[in-house]
Amino acid sequence: MDLPVNHFKRKLIAGQQQIGFWNSMASPTATEILAGSGFDWLIIDGEHAPNDVPGVMGQLHAAMENTTHPIVRIPVNDPIVFKRFLDIGTQTFLVPMVETVEQAQAAVAATRFAPDGVRGFAGATRASRYGRVANYHHRAHEELCILVQIETRQALDNIEAIAAVPGIDGLFIGPGDLSADLGYLGDQGNPYIVELIEAAIGRIVATGKPAGILTGDETLARRYMAAGCTYTAVGIDTGLLARTSEAIAKKFKA
């Protein structure tokens, strides 16, 4: 058995626009539905959603029959957390709150076996298809993709240095935390924030690394794509369910 190919990473490197969606419902059924909806990638959120390792594994199973690529956002940049999600077969990670070169280097090291990193060795995990992938431990890094989130002023200041860290495959702007850190809590659409994000996207692209973002605002999504974002999340499952169900209830109770 060969190592599963990370098609998301291939398209990222090629500069192809990939449209994604946020999955926060911690449900294999929701994941299966969203994975079959036609998006290029799907976040399984382990930072702001109640997803644990067994739950995420079930959602990876649920996404298998579709071409939508599952990306796991881990709760914290920690080698033990990385190890557990790596072993269940996660190939692409979104790492929150990366502000420095050292933090970016730590994220990469957590995904590499010695001597290139600190990932713990395990012989027969789902990642290696239970020991069936030949030379898995020598080749695993080839199909891993590490995306780091830029969410603070410090991270903005360090964009070029973070992008230069070997093994960092993309930088993803988190507009919610970034706007809060800059004094615009809950005001992601403020013209100052939007222009700052556009400038940050340009800086990321100038480093040769792909830029990504999440926004449920179609106008902003298209604006950020025009600015250079090539992996763009355009909605969140919980928000979609809440607003749609509210609209239906309002229609029939009017």
C-alpha positions as CSV (number, residue, x, y, z in Angstrom):
1,M,0.0,0.0,0.0
2,D,1.3,3.5,-0.9
3,L,1.2,6.6,1.2
4,P,-2.1,8.5,0.6
5,V,-1.5,11.5,-1.7
6,N,-2.3,15.0,-0.2
7,H,-4.1,16.5,-3.2
8,F,-4.8,19.7,-1.2
9,K,-1.1,20.3,-0.7
10,R,-0.4,19.6,-4.4
11,K,-3.0,22.2,-5.5
12,L,-1.7,24.6,-2.9
13,I,1.8,24.5,-4.3
14,A,0.4,24.9,-7.8
15,G,-1.5,28.1,-6.8
16,Q,-4.9,26.7,-7.6
17,Q,-7.8,28.4,-5.8
18,Q,-9.4,26.0,-3.3
19,I,-12.7,26.9,-1.6
20,G,-13.3,25.6,1.9
21,F,-15.9,25.4,4.6
22,W,-15.8,25.4,8.4
23,N,-17.1,22.3,10.3
24,S,-17.7,22.9,14.0
25,M,-20.6,20.5,14.8
26,A,-18.5,17.6,16.0
27,S,-20.7,15.2,14.1
28,P,-19.6,12.5,11.6
29,T,-23.0,13.0,9.9
30,A,-22.5,16.7,9.5
31,T,-19.0,16.0,8.2
32,E,-20.2,13.5,5.7
33,I,-22.9,15.9,4.4
34,L,-20.4,18.8,4.1
35,A,-17.7,16.6,2.5
36,G,-20.2,15.7,-0.2
37,S,-21.2,19.3,-0.9
38,G,-18.5,20.0,-3.4
39,F,-16.0,22.0,-1.4
40,D,-12.3,21.5,-2.0
41,W,-11.5,21.3,1.7
42,L,-13.2,21.2,5.0
43,I,-11.9,22.3,8.4
44,I,-12.6,19.9,11.3
45,D,-12.2,22.4,14.2
46,G,-10.5,21.2,17.4
47,E,-9.9,24.7,18.8
48,H,-13.3,26.3,19.1
49,A,-15.5,23.2,18.8
50,P,-15.9,20.1,21.1
51,N,-13.8,17.8,19.0
52,D,-11.5,15.3,20.6
53,V,-9.2,12.7,19.0
54,P,-11.7,9.8,18.7
55,G,-14.4,12.2,17.4
56,V,-12.0,13.7,14.7
57,M,-11.1,10.1,13.7
58,G,-14.7,9.3,13.1
59,Q,-15.1,12.4,11.0
60,L,-12.0,11.5,8.9
61,H,-13.7,8.2,8.3
62,A,-16.9,10.1,7.3
63,A,-15.1,12.2,4.7
64,M,-13.2,9.3,3.1
65,E,-15.6,8.6,0.1
66,N,-15.4,12.2,-1.0
67,T,-12.7,14.3,-2.7
68,T,-13.1,17.1,-0.1
69,H,-9.8,17.3,1.8
70,P,-10.2,17.3,5.6
71,I,-8.0,19.7,7.5
72,V,-7.7,19.5,11.3
73,R,-7.3,22.6,13.3
74,I,-5.7,21.5,16.5
75,P,-6.4,23.2,19.8
76,V,-2.8,24.2,20.6
77,N,0.7,24.0,19.1
78,D,1.9,21.1,21.2
79,P,3.9,18.1,20.1
80,I,1.8,15.6,22.1
81,V,-1.4,17.0,20.5
82,F,0.2,16.9,17.1
83,K,1.3,13.3,17.7
84,R,-2.2,12.1,18.5
85,F,-3.8,13.7,15.5
86,L,-1.0,12.6,13.2
87,D,-1.5,9.0,14.3
88,I,-5.2,8.9,13.4
89,G,-4.2,10.0,9.8
90,T,-4.4,13.7,9.7
91,Q,-2.4,15.0,6.8
92,T,-3.1,18.7,6.9
93,F,-3.0,20.8,10.0
94,L,-4.2,24.4,10.8
95,V,-2.2,25.6,13.8
96,P,-3.6,28.5,15.8
97,M,-1.8,31.5,17.2
98,V,1.6,31.1,15.6
99,E,3.4,34.4,16.3
100,T,7.1,33.7,16.1
101,V,9.7,31.8,14.1
102,E,10.3,29.5,17.1
103,Q,6.6,28.6,17.3
104,A,6.5,27.8,13.6
105,Q,9.6,25.7,13.9
106,A,8.1,23.8,16.8
107,A,5.0,23.0,14.7
108,V,7.1,21.6,11.9
109,A,9.3,19.6,14.3
110,A,6.2,18.0,15.9
111,T,5.3,16.5,12.5
112,R,8.8,15.1,11.7
113,F,10.4,11.9,13.0
114,A,13.9,12.1,14.4
115,P,16.5,13.3,13.4
116,D,14.4,16.0,11.7
117,G,11.9,16.5,14.5
118,V,10.3,15.2,17.7
119,R,7.3,13.2,16.5
120,G,7.0,10.0,18.5
121,F,7.3,6.7,16.7
122,A,4.4,4.3,16.5
123,G,4.4,1.2,14.4
124,A,0.8,0.4,13.3
125,T,-1.4,3.5,13.4
126,R,-4.2,4.6,11.0
127,A,-1.7,7.1,9.6
128,S,0.4,4.2,8.2
129,R,-2.8,2.2,7.4
130,Y,-1.9,0.0,10.3
131,G,1.6,-0.7,9.1
132,R,0.6,-1.4,5.5
133,V,2.3,1.7,4.0
134,A,5.8,0.8,3.0
135,N,8.5,3.1,4.4
136,Y,5.9,5.3,6.1
137,H,8.2,6.7,8.7
138,H,10.7,7.8,6.1
139,R,8.1,9.4,3.8
140,A,5.2,10.7,6.0
141,H,6.4,14.3,5.8
142,E,6.1,14.3,2.0
143,E,2.3,14.3,2.3
144,L,1.9,16.4,5.4
145,C,0.8,20.1,5.1
146,I,1.4,22.6,7.9
147,L,-0.7,25.8,7.8
148,V,-0.2,28.4,10.6
149,Q,-2.6,31.1,11.7
150,I,-1.7,34.7,11.7
151,E,-3.9,36.2,14.4
152,T,-2.0,39.0,16.3
153,R,0.0,42.1,15.7
154,Q,3.1,40.2,16.6
155,A,2.3,37.5,14.0
156,L,1.8,40.3,11.4
157,D,5.1,41.8,12.2
158,N,6.8,38.3,11.7
159,I,5.0,37.2,8.5
160,E,8.1,37.1,6.4
161,A,10.2,35.3,9.0
162,I,7.4,32.7,9.7
163,A,6.9,32.1,6.0
164,A,10.6,31.4,5.6
165,V,10.6,28.5,8.1
166,P,11.2,25.2,6.2
167,G,8.1,23.0,6.4
168,I,5.6,25.8,6.7
169,D,3.3,25.3,3.7
170,G,0.9,28.2,4.1
171,L,-0.1,31.1,6.3
172,F,-3.8,31.6,7.2
173,I,-5.2,34.9,8.5
174,G,-7.6,34.6,11.4
175,P,-9.7,37.8,11.0
176,G,-11.6,37.4,14.3
177,D,-8.6,37.2,16.7
178,L,-6.6,39.6,14.6
179,S,-9.2,42.3,14.6
180,A,-9.6,41.8,18.4
181,D,-5.9,42.0,19.0
182,L,-5.8,45.3,17.0
183,G,-8.6,46.8,19.1
184,Y,-11.5,46.1,16.7
185,L,-13.3,43.3,18.6
186,G,-16.2,41.9,16.5
187,D,-15.6,44.5,13.7
188,Q,-13.9,42.3,11.1
189,G,-15.4,44.3,8.3
190,N,-14.0,47.6,9.5
191,P,-12.2,49.3,6.5
192,Y,-9.0,49.6,8.5
193,I,-9.0,45.8,9.2
194,V,-9.9,44.9,5.7
195,E,-7.2,47.0,4.2
196,L,-4.7,45.6,6.7
197,I,-5.7,42.1,5.9
198,E,-5.3,42.8,2.1
199,A,-1.8,44.1,2.8
200,A,-1.0,41.0,4.9
201,I,-2.2,38.8,2.1
202,G,0.1,40.6,-0.3
203,R,3.0,40.2,2.0
204,I,2.4,36.4,2.4
205,V,2.1,36.0,-1.4
206,A,5.3,37.9,-1.9
207,T,7.2,35.3,0.3
208,G,6.1,32.6,-2.2
209,K,3.8,30.9,0.4
210,P,0.1,30.6,-0.1
211,A,-2.3,32.8,1.9
212,G,-5.7,31.7,3.3
213,I,-8.6,33.1,5.2
214,L,-12.1,32.5,6.6
215,T,-15.0,34.9,6.1
216,G,-18.7,34.3,5.7
217,D,-19.0,37.6,3.9
218,E,-19.1,36.9,0.2
219,T,-17.9,40.4,-0.8
220,L,-14.9,40.2,1.5
221,A,-14.2,36.6,0.4
222,R,-14.0,37.7,-3.2
223,R,-12.0,40.7,-2.3
224,Y,-9.5,38.6,-0.4
225,M,-9.3,36.1,-3.2
226,A,-8.6,39.0,-5.6
227,A,-5.8,40.1,-3.2
228,G,-4.2,36.7,-3.5
229,C,-5.8,34.2,-1.1
230,T,-5.7,30.7,-2.7
231,Y,-7.4,28.7,0.0
232,T,-10.5,30.5,1.2
233,A,-13.1,29.3,3.7
234,V,-16.5,30.9,2.9
235,G,-18.8,29.7,5.6
236,I,-19.4,27.9,8.9
237,D,-21.8,25.1,9.5
238,T,-23.2,26.3,12.8
239,G,-23.8,29.8,11.4
240,L,-25.5,28.3,8.3
241,L,-27.8,26.1,10.4
242,A,-28.7,28.9,12.8
243,R,-29.4,31.6,10.3
244,T,-31.3,29.2,7.9
245,S,-33.4,27.7,10.6
246,E,-34.2,31.2,12.0
247,A,-35.3,32.3,8.6
248,I,-37.6,29.3,8.2
249,A,-39.1,29.8,11.6
250,K,-39.7,33.5,11.0
251,K,-41.3,32.9,7.7
252,F,-43.9,30.5,9.1
253,K,-44.5,32.4,12.4
254,A,-44.9,35.8,10.7
